[in-house]
Amino acid sequence: MRVGCQGPAAVLLLGLLVVVYHLVNMWPAAFLPAQPCPRPSPGPCAWGPPAGDPPLPEPPDLEALLSWPETPGDGGDPAAATSPGTSTYGLAAPPRPAYPLGGRLRALLVARDHRGRPKSHGGDLFRARLYSPGLQAGAPGAVRDLGNGSYLLSFPLLWAGEARVEVRLIHSSEAVAVLRRVRRERPATVNFTGYFRAGREREEAECNVEPPAGGSVCRYPDGQTGEIWFCARPRRLPCRALVGHSFGSYLKVTTMHDEVLLGSNVTDKVLPGGISPIQVVGNSSLALPPRPPCGPGLGLAEPSGFYHRNQWVSLSCASRAFPTPGRVLDCLAGKLVHMIGDSTLRQWWEFLRDTVPSLKAVDLHVPYQTGPLLAVDAGRGLVLQWRAHGWPLRSSQTPVASLHSAARELGGLAGGADTVVVLGLGAHFTTFPPAVFARRLAGVRAAVAALLDRAPATLVVVKTANTGYKSVYGSDWLTLQLNRLVRAVFSGLHVALLDTWDMTSCHDSPDNIHPVRTVVRNEVALFLSHVCPG
C-alpha cells in the first residue's frame, strides 16, 4: 500500500525519525554523561579490569618491541653528534642508464659527525623516500641500521619515469638518547588542570596519569578498564566536584645541552643530494602486485603503499578512488560511523562533512575540540560521529562529562553490519612512557574483541599516528614507537589497520601532525576502500 503523504515535509520527518531511532537504539552510551568517580578509590593504584570481568591480554614485551640501538658515551660533545650537513649517501652499486619497473634501488648511507668523521655506531633516525615531482609520486624508503654508523637504504621502483632520492635526518642518535632518557626518567612531560565546582565554590588542581607528587590525591578509575586518572585533592572541595578538564603546561624536561642536540638547525634536515635522478622503465606506468580486496584481517605490506598522481595506491589491498561526493555517499549510506580518537581523526570527520553536501552537522552545544561532533544525512540513513578518546587529552577546558574513554564508548555499541568503528590513538600519548599507552591499548583491544564477539559483522578500522612533531614532547621517534605498539596489540584481531604513517611520511608536503587536505582525502579514500571494497 502506498502512503499518500509523500511531500518534502514528510520525507524530512521520516528522515528525522530514522536518525532518532538510530541514536536511541544503537548509541546507548554515546550521549550518557561520563561522571568521574565520586570519591577516591579505596584500593591501591593498580591497573586491571573491573572485578568479575575476564582478564585483559598480557601487554607486549615493551623492551623487545621498542628496542633501539643505545648511544655509547654521554653525548657531551655536540660536535660529535650526527650531522645532516656532513653525512653522505650514494648508490650501493654502479649507476645504470635505466632501472626496471618493479625492481629496487639500493643505497648506502654513512653517518658523520659535525667534524666530518664517520660514526662508529647506529641509532640515528633517518627517513628516506623516492619521489617524482612531475608525477606527484612518492614512496617510503626502508632504512636498515647496520649498527656501525652505516645504513642501507632500499626503495621499491613502483612507477615509470624519472625518480629522485631524498634522505632526512630526523634525529641524531645523540638526540634520540635524550628522548630515551627523558622517557625513562619522567612519568610525564606535560600536566593537566582539573576544575572543581560546588555551588559558588571553585578550585583548580593538577591532574595526570600518575599521582601528582606530594599530598593526597583524588582517583578517578575507568569502570571499563580500571585505568586511573589522578588529580591533586582540592583544599576545600571534595573529589566528586570535578567538572572540567584542560591541558595544563609543558614541563621543563631538557637541559641546555639537550636543546642543542634537539635544535631546529639539526632536526628534520635534508642531507645533501648523493644520487642523481634515475630513469625507471617498464611496459606499464605502475608496478602493482596482485592485491586482495581491502578489509579486516589483512597484513600490512612494506611499504604499505605509494602516491601516484597525488593518489595513494595501497600495496596491502586493492584500494579504490572515491572522486565524487556521490561515490562517497553511496559507500556510506545506511552506516553508523563512530570515530573515536584525536584531532587527526577529526580531520576525517571534517573532510566528509565538507565533501558531502547532504551530510549536515548537528550542533550538540559541546566543545569542538573534544566533541562529540555529529553529522547526518537523514535521507540516506548515514550517521557520522567523532569524539575525543578521553584522558589524557591536551585540550581547552571541556566538561568531564564529555570525556568518554574509547573502551567505554565501544562497550556501549551494539555493533552489526551497518556499524563502522574507527580508532585513532597516539598523538596525545607521546608525552608519557610507553607503558601508559600499552595499558590504554590493552583496554581498547579487549573492548574491540568483545564488540566483535557480540557482533562479528562490525567493521573496526585502526588508524596509526601521523608523522609531525619533532620536539621532546611529540617527536617522530616517540610516535614511531607508539605505532609499533598499535601494530603489536591489534595483531590477531579481525580489524583493518591503516598505515597513515607511510601516507604522511612520503607525500610532497611539509610534515604536519595535521596533514594537508590531499593527504586527508587519500586517508579517507583508503578508509572507504575498507568499508566498500568493491
C-alpha positions as CSV (number, residue, x, y, z in Angstrom):
1,M,0.0,0.0,0.0
2,R,1.3,3.4,-0.9
3,V,1.5,6.2,1.7
4,G,-0.5,9.2,0.5
5,C,1.7,11.9,2.1
6,Q,5.0,11.9,0.3
7,G,5.9,15.7,0.2
8,P,9.2,17.2,1.3
9,A,7.9,17.7,4.9
10,A,7.0,14.0,5.1
11,V,10.4,12.9,3.8
12,L,12.2,15.2,6.3
13,L,10.1,13.8,9.1
14,L,10.8,10.3,8.1
15,G,14.5,11.0,7.9
16,L,14.5,12.6,11.4
17,L,12.7,9.5,12.8
18,V,15.3,7.3,11.2
19,V,18.1,9.3,12.9
20,V,16.3,9.4,16.3
21,Y,15.8,5.6,16.1
22,H,19.5,5.0,15.4
23,L,20.5,7.3,18.2
24,V,18.2,5.7,20.7
25,N,18.7,2.1,19.8
26,M,22.3,2.0,18.6
27,W,24.1,4.6,20.7
28,P,23.1,3.9,24.2
29,A,26.3,5.1,25.7
30,A,27.2,7.9,23.2
31,F,25.2,10.6,25.0
32,L,25.3,9.4,28.6
33,P,27.5,11.6,30.8
34,A,30.7,10.0,32.0
35,Q,30.8,11.1,35.6
36,P,34.0,10.8,37.5
37,C,34.3,8.6,40.5
38,P,32.6,10.5,43.3
39,R,35.3,9.6,45.9
40,P,38.8,8.3,46.0
41,S,39.0,4.7,45.2
42,P,39.7,2.7,48.4
43,G,42.3,0.3,46.9
44,P,45.8,0.7,45.6
45,C,46.5,2.3,42.3
46,A,46.6,-0.9,40.4
47,W,45.6,-1.3,36.8
48,G,43.3,-4.1,35.7
49,P,39.8,-4.9,34.6
50,P,36.8,-4.5,36.8
51,A,36.1,-7.4,39.2
52,G,34.4,-10.3,37.5
53,D,35.4,-9.4,34.0
54,P,37.8,-11.6,32.0
55,P,41.5,-10.5,32.4
56,L,43.0,-8.2,29.8
57,P,45.5,-9.7,27.5
58,E,49.1,-9.6,28.6
59,P,50.8,-6.4,27.4
60,P,53.5,-6.9,24.8
61,D,57.2,-7.1,25.8
62,L,57.9,-3.4,25.6
63,E,61.6,-3.7,25.9
64,A,61.9,-6.1,22.9
65,L,59.2,-4.4,20.8
66,L,60.6,-0.9,21.3
67,S,64.3,-1.8,21.1
68,W,66.5,0.9,19.6
69,P,70.4,0.9,19.5
70,E,71.9,2.6,22.5
71,T,74.2,5.6,22.1
72,P,77.6,5.0,23.7
73,G,79.0,7.7,25.9
74,D,77.2,10.7,27.4
75,G,76.9,12.8,24.2
76,G,78.8,15.5,26.0
77,D,80.3,17.0,22.8
78,P,77.6,18.3,20.5
79,A,80.1,18.4,17.6
80,A,80.4,14.6,17.9
81,A,76.7,14.2,17.2
82,T,75.5,13.0,13.8
83,S,75.3,16.0,11.3
84,P,72.9,16.3,8.4
85,G,75.4,18.5,6.7
86,T,78.3,16.1,6.6
87,S,76.5,12.7,6.4
88,T,76.6,11.2,2.9
89,Y,74.9,8.5,0.9
90,G,75.3,7.0,-2.6
91,L,74.3,4.1,-4.7
92,A,75.3,0.7,-3.4
93,A,76.1,-0.5,-6.9
94,P,77.4,1.3,-10.1
95,P,74.7,3.5,-11.7
96,R,72.7,2.2,-14.6
97,P,71.2,4.1,-17.6
98,A,67.8,2.8,-16.6
99,Y,66.2,0.7,-13.8
100,P,63.5,-1.9,-14.3
101,L,60.0,-1.1,-13.1
102,G,59.2,-3.4,-10.2
103,G,62.9,-3.6,-9.1
104,R,64.7,-2.0,-6.2
105,L,67.2,0.8,-5.8
106,R,69.7,0.4,-3.0
107,A,72.0,3.0,-1.5
108,L,74.5,3.1,1.4
109,L,74.4,6.0,3.9
110,V,77.4,6.9,6.1
111,A,76.6,8.9,9.2
112,R,79.2,11.5,10.1
113,D,79.6,14.0,13.0
114,H,79.9,17.8,12.7
115,R,83.6,17.4,12.1
116,G,83.0,15.1,9.1
117,R,84.2,12.0,11.0
118,P,82.3,8.7,10.2
119,K,80.3,7.5,13.1
120,S,81.1,4.1,14.6
121,H,77.6,3.3,16.0
122,G,74.0,3.5,14.8
123,G,70.8,4.7,16.5
124,D,70.1,7.8,14.3
125,L,66.6,8.3,13.0
126,F,66.8,8.8,9.2
127,R,63.8,8.9,6.9
128,A,64.1,8.3,3.2
129,R,61.7,8.5,0.2
130,L,61.7,8.1,-3.6
131,Y,59.7,10.8,-5.3
132,S,58.9,12.2,-8.7
133,P,57.6,15.8,-8.6
134,G,56.3,15.8,-12.1
135,L,54.2,12.7,-11.5
136,Q,53.2,13.8,-8.0
137,A,54.6,10.4,-6.9
138,G,56.3,9.3,-3.7
139,A,57.1,6.1,-1.8
140,P,58.7,5.5,1.6
141,G,62.2,4.0,1.6
142,A,63.4,1.4,4.0
143,V,66.3,2.4,6.3
144,R,68.2,-0.5,7.8
145,D,70.6,0.3,10.6
146,L,73.8,-1.7,10.2
147,G,75.0,-0.8,13.8
148,N,78.3,0.6,12.7
149,G,77.4,4.1,11.6
150,S,76.2,2.9,8.2
151,Y,72.7,2.5,6.9
152,L,71.3,0.5,4.0
153,L,68.6,2.3,2.0
154,S,66.1,0.5,-0.2
155,F,63.5,1.9,-2.5
156,P,60.8,0.0,-4.5
157,L,60.6,1.2,-8.1
158,L,56.8,1.4,-8.3
159,W,56.2,3.8,-11.2
160,A,57.9,4.5,-14.5
161,G,59.7,7.8,-15.2
162,E,62.3,10.0,-13.6
163,A,62.7,9.5,-9.9
164,R,64.8,11.1,-7.1
165,V,66.0,10.1,-3.7
166,E,65.6,12.2,-0.6
167,V,67.0,11.4,2.8
168,R,66.3,13.4,6.0
169,L,68.0,13.2,9.4
170,I,65.1,13.4,11.8
171,H,67.2,13.0,15.0
172,S,70.8,12.1,15.6
173,S,71.5,9.1,17.8
174,E,72.5,11.6,20.5
175,A,69.2,13.4,20.3
176,V,67.4,10.0,20.4
177,A,69.4,9.3,23.6
178,V,67.9,12.5,25.1
179,L,64.4,11.4,24.2
180,R,65.0,8.0,25.6
181,R,66.4,9.4,28.9
182,V,63.5,11.8,29.4
183,R,61.0,9.0,28.7
184,R,62.7,6.7,31.3
185,E,63.1,9.4,34.0
186,R,59.9,11.4,33.7
187,P,56.4,9.9,34.3
188,A,55.1,12.8,32.1
189,T,56.4,15.8,30.2
190,V,53.1,17.7,30.5
191,N,50.5,18.2,33.1
192,F,46.7,18.9,33.1
193,T,44.3,21.0,35.1
194,G,41.2,19.7,36.8
195,Y,38.3,22.2,37.5
196,F,36.3,21.6,40.7
197,R,32.9,23.3,41.4
198,A,30.3,23.0,44.1
199,G,27.8,25.8,44.3
200,R,29.7,29.1,44.1
201,E,33.0,27.5,45.2
202,R,35.7,27.0,42.5
203,E,39.1,25.3,42.7
204,E,41.7,24.1,40.3
205,A,44.2,21.2,40.8
206,E,46.9,19.5,38.8
207,C,46.0,16.2,37.2
208,N,47.8,13.5,35.3
209,V,48.2,9.8,34.5
210,E,50.3,9.4,37.7
211,P,49.6,10.9,41.1
212,P,51.0,14.4,41.5
213,A,53.9,14.5,43.9
214,G,53.2,15.2,47.5
215,G,49.8,15.5,49.3
216,S,46.7,13.4,49.0
217,V,45.1,12.7,45.6
218,C,41.7,12.0,44.0
219,R,41.5,8.9,41.9
220,Y,39.1,8.5,39.0
221,P,39.1,4.9,37.8
222,D,37.7,3.9,34.4
223,G,35.0,1.4,35.1
224,Q,35.7,-0.3,31.8
225,T,39.4,-0.9,32.0
226,G,40.5,0.0,35.5
227,E,42.8,2.7,34.3
228,I,43.0,5.6,36.9
229,W,43.2,9.3,36.3
230,F,44.7,11.3,39.2
231,C,44.2,14.8,40.5
232,A,45.7,16.6,43.5
233,R,43.0,16.8,46.1
234,P,41.5,20.3,46.3
235,R,41.9,22.1,49.6
236,R,38.2,22.7,50.2
237,L,36.1,20.8,47.7
238,P,35.5,17.0,47.5
239,C,36.9,14.8,44.8
240,R,33.4,14.3,43.3
241,A,33.2,18.1,42.5
242,L,35.5,17.6,39.4
243,V,33.6,19.0,36.5
244,G,36.2,20.2,33.9
245,H,39.5,19.3,32.3
246,S,42.1,21.1,30.3
247,F,45.7,20.9,29.2
248,G,48.0,22.5,31.8
249,S,51.5,23.1,30.6
250,Y,54.6,21.6,29.0
251,L,57.1,20.7,31.7
252,K,60.8,21.7,31.6
253,V,62.5,18.4,31.0
254,T,65.6,19.2,29.0
255,T,68.9,20.8,29.7
256,M,70.6,23.5,27.5
257,H,72.8,20.7,26.2
258,D,69.8,18.6,25.3
259,E,68.3,21.5,23.5
260,V,71.4,21.9,21.3
261,L,71.0,18.2,20.2
262,L,67.3,18.7,19.6
263,G,67.7,22.1,17.9
264,S,65.9,23.0,14.7
265,N,69.2,23.5,12.9
266,V,70.0,19.8,13.2
267,T,66.5,18.3,13.3
268,D,64.5,17.1,10.3
269,K,67.1,18.3,7.8
270,V,67.6,17.0,4.2
271,L,71.0,15.5,3.6
272,P,72.9,16.9,0.6
273,G,72.0,15.0,-2.6
274,G,74.1,12.0,-3.2
275,I,72.3,10.3,-6.0
276,S,71.5,11.8,-9.4
277,P,67.9,11.3,-10.7
278,I,67.3,7.9,-12.2
279,Q,65.1,6.6,-15.0
280,V,62.7,3.8,-14.3
281,V,61.4,2.0,-17.4
282,G,58.8,-0.7,-18.0
283,N,55.9,-1.9,-20.1
284,S,53.3,-0.1,-17.9
285,S,53.1,3.0,-15.7
286,L,52.9,1.2,-12.4
287,A,54.2,-2.0,-10.8
288,L,51.3,-3.5,-8.8
289,P,51.4,-7.0,-7.3
290,P,48.2,-9.0,-7.0
291,R,46.2,-7.5,-4.1
292,P,43.2,-8.7,-2.2
293,P,40.1,-6.6,-1.7
294,C,40.5,-4.2,1.2
295,G,39.0,-5.4,4.5
296,P,39.8,-6.5,8.1
297,G,42.4,-9.2,8.9
298,L,45.0,-8.2,6.2
299,G,48.6,-7.7,7.0
300,L,50.5,-4.5,6.1
301,A,52.9,-4.5,3.1
302,E,56.3,-2.9,3.4
303,P,55.9,-0.2,2.3
304,S,52.1,-0.1,2.7
305,G,51.7,2.0,-0.5
306,F,52.8,5.0,-2.5
307,Y,51.5,8.1,-4.2
308,H,51.0,8.5,-7.9
309,R,49.2,11.5,-9.5
310,N,48.6,12.5,-5.9
311,Q,46.5,9.4,-5.3
312,W,47.5,6.8,-2.7
313,V,47.9,3.3,-4.1
314,S,47.8,0.7,-1.4
315,L,50.2,-2.3,-1.7
316,S,48.3,-4.1,1.1
317,C,44.9,-4.3,-0.7
318,A,43.1,-3.1,-3.8
319,S,42.4,0.5,-2.7
320,R,39.8,2.5,-4.6
321,A,39.2,6.1,-5.5
322,F,36.0,8.0,-4.4
323,P,36.3,11.1,-6.6
324,T,32.8,12.5,-6.2
325,P,30.5,13.2,-3.2
326,G,28.0,10.8,-4.8
327,R,30.5,7.9,-4.7
328,V,31.4,8.7,-1.1
329,L,27.7,8.8,-0.1
330,D,26.9,5.6,-2.0
331,C,29.5,3.8,0.1
332,L,28.4,5.2,3.5
333,A,24.7,5.2,3.0
334,G,22.9,3.3,5.9
335,K,26.0,3.3,8.0
336,L,26.6,4.3,11.6
337,V,30.2,5.5,11.7
338,H,31.7,6.0,15.1
339,M,35.1,7.8,15.1
340,I,37.0,7.7,18.4
341,G,40.4,9.4,18.6
342,D,42.4,12.5,18.4
343,S,42.2,15.6,16.1
344,T,43.9,13.8,13.2
345,L,40.9,11.5,13.1
346,R,38.6,14.6,13.5
347,Q,40.1,15.7,10.2
348,W,38.3,12.7,8.6
349,W,35.0,13.8,10.0
350,E,35.6,17.4,8.8
351,F,36.6,16.2,5.4
352,L,33.4,14.1,5.0
353,R,31.2,16.9,6.4
354,D,32.7,19.4,3.9
355,T,32.8,17.0,0.9
356,V,29.2,15.5,1.0
357,P,26.7,18.4,0.7
358,S,23.8,16.4,2.0
359,L,25.7,15.5,5.2
360,K,24.6,18.1,7.7
361,A,26.4,18.9,11.0
362,V,24.2,18.9,14.1
363,D,25.2,21.4,16.8
364,L,25.2,19.4,20.1
365,H,26.5,22.5,22.0
366,V,29.7,20.9,23.1
367,P,33.3,22.0,22.9
368,Y,34.5,21.4,19.4
369,Q,37.9,20.1,20.4
370,T,36.5,17.2,22.3
371,G,33.1,16.6,20.8
372,P,31.0,14.7,20.3
373,L,30.6,16.0,16.8
374,L,27.6,14.7,14.8
375,A,26.7,14.9,11.1
376,V,23.7,13.1,9.5
377,D,22.2,12.5,6.1
378,A,18.7,11.6,7.1
379,G,17.6,10.7,3.5
380,R,20.4,8.1,3.1
381,G,20.4,6.9,6.7
382,L,24.0,8.0,7.4
383,V,25.1,9.0,10.9
384,L,28.7,10.1,11.4
385,Q,30.1,10.8,14.8
386,W,33.5,11.8,16.1
387,R,34.5,12.2,19.7
388,A,37.9,12.5,21.5
389,H,39.3,9.5,23.2
390,G,39.3,10.9,26.8
391,W,42.1,11.4,29.2
392,P,45.0,12.2,28.6
393,L,43.9,15.0,26.3
394,R,45.7,18.2,25.6
395,S,42.5,20.3,25.1
396,S,41.0,23.6,26.1
397,Q,38.6,23.5,29.1
398,T,36.0,20.9,28.5
399,P,33.3,19.2,30.7
400,V,34.5,15.9,32.3
401,A,31.1,14.5,31.3
402,S,32.1,14.8,27.7
403,L,35.3,12.7,28.1
404,H,34.5,9.1,27.3
405,S,37.3,6.5,27.2
406,A,37.5,4.6,23.9
407,A,36.9,1.4,25.7
408,R,33.7,2.7,27.4
409,E,32.4,4.0,24.1
410,L,33.0,0.7,22.5
411,G,31.3,-1.1,25.3
412,G,28.1,0.8,24.6
413,L,27.9,-0.2,20.9
414,A,25.6,-2.9,19.7
415,G,27.5,-3.3,16.5
416,G,26.4,-5.1,13.4
417,A,26.8,-4.9,9.6
418,D,25.7,-1.3,9.5
419,T,28.2,-0.2,12.2
420,V,31.7,1.1,11.4
421,V,34.2,2.0,14.2
422,V,37.3,4.0,13.5
423,L,40.0,4.3,16.2
424,G,42.8,6.8,16.1
425,L,45.1,6.9,19.1
426,G,48.7,8.0,19.6
427,A,49.3,11.8,19.4
428,H,48.4,12.5,23.0
429,F,50.5,9.7,24.4
430,T,53.9,10.8,23.3
431,T,54.3,12.7,26.5
432,F,54.3,9.6,28.7
433,P,56.3,6.4,29.0
434,P,55.1,3.7,26.5
435,A,53.6,1.6,29.3
436,V,50.8,4.2,29.7
437,F,49.9,3.7,26.0
438,A,50.3,0.0,26.2
439,R,47.8,-0.1,29.1
440,R,45.3,2.0,27.2
441,L,45.7,-0.2,24.1
442,A,45.1,-3.3,26.1
443,G,41.8,-2.0,27.4
444,V,40.8,-0.9,23.9
445,R,41.8,-4.2,22.4
446,A,39.6,-6.0,25.0
447,A,36.7,-3.8,24.2
448,V,37.2,-4.3,20.4
449,A,37.4,-8.1,20.9
450,A,34.2,-8.0,23.0
451,L,32.4,-6.0,20.3
452,L,33.5,-8.4,17.6
453,D,32.4,-11.3,19.7
454,R,28.8,-10.0,20.1
455,A,28.6,-8.5,16.5
456,P,31.2,-10.1,14.2
457,A,29.9,-8.2,11.2
458,T,31.1,-4.9,12.7
459,L,33.9,-3.2,10.8
460,V,36.7,-1.9,13.1
461,V,39.4,0.3,11.5
462,V,42.5,1.3,13.4
463,K,44.5,4.3,12.2
464,T,48.1,4.7,13.1
465,A,49.6,8.0,14.1
466,N,50.9,10.5,11.6
467,T,54.4,12.0,11.2
468,G,54.5,15.5,12.5
469,Y,56.1,16.9,15.7
470,K,59.9,16.9,16.2
471,S,60.2,18.1,19.8
472,V,60.8,16.3,23.0
473,Y,57.1,16.3,23.7
474,G,56.0,14.7,20.4
475,S,58.9,13.6,18.4
476,D,58.6,11.3,15.3
477,W,60.8,8.9,17.2
478,L,58.3,8.7,20.0
479,T,55.4,8.3,17.6
480,L,57.2,5.6,15.6
481,Q,57.5,3.6,18.8
482,L,53.8,4.0,19.6
483,N,52.9,2.8,16.2
484,R,54.9,-0.3,16.8
485,L,52.7,-0.8,19.9
486,V,49.5,-0.3,17.9
487,R,50.5,-3.0,15.3
488,A,51.5,-5.4,18.0
489,V,48.4,-5.0,20.2
490,F,45.9,-5.3,17.4
491,S,47.6,-8.2,15.6
492,G,45.4,-11.3,15.6
493,L,42.2,-9.3,15.8
494,H,39.8,-9.1,12.8
495,V,40.4,-5.4,12.3
496,A,41.6,-3.2,9.4
497,L,44.9,-1.4,10.1
498,L,45.6,1.8,8.1
499,D,49.2,2.9,8.0
500,T,48.8,6.6,7.8
501,W,52.5,7.0,9.0
502,D,53.6,5.9,5.5
503,M,51.0,8.2,3.9
504,T,52.2,11.2,5.7
505,S,55.9,10.4,5.5
506,C,56.3,10.4,1.7
507,H,53.9,13.0,0.5
508,D,55.4,16.1,-1.1
509,S,54.1,18.5,1.5
510,P,55.8,19.7,4.8
511,D,55.4,17.4,7.8
512,N,52.5,18.4,9.9
513,I,50.6,16.5,12.6
514,H,47.5,17.7,10.8
515,P,48.4,16.9,7.1
516,V,47.2,18.9,4.1
517,R,43.8,18.2,2.6
518,T,45.2,16.0,-0.2
519,V,46.7,13.6,2.3
520,V,43.4,13.6,4.4
521,R,41.5,12.9,1.2
522,N,43.6,9.8,0.5
523,E,43.4,8.6,4.1
524,V,39.6,8.8,3.9
525,A,39.6,7.1,0.5
526,L,41.6,4.2,2.0
527,F,39.2,4.0,4.8
528,L,36.2,3.9,2.4
529,S,38.0,1.2,0.4
530,H,37.7,-1.0,3.6
531,V,34.0,-0.1,4.0
532,C,33.2,-0.7,0.3
533,P,35.9,-3.0,-1.1
534,G,34.3,-3.3,-4.4
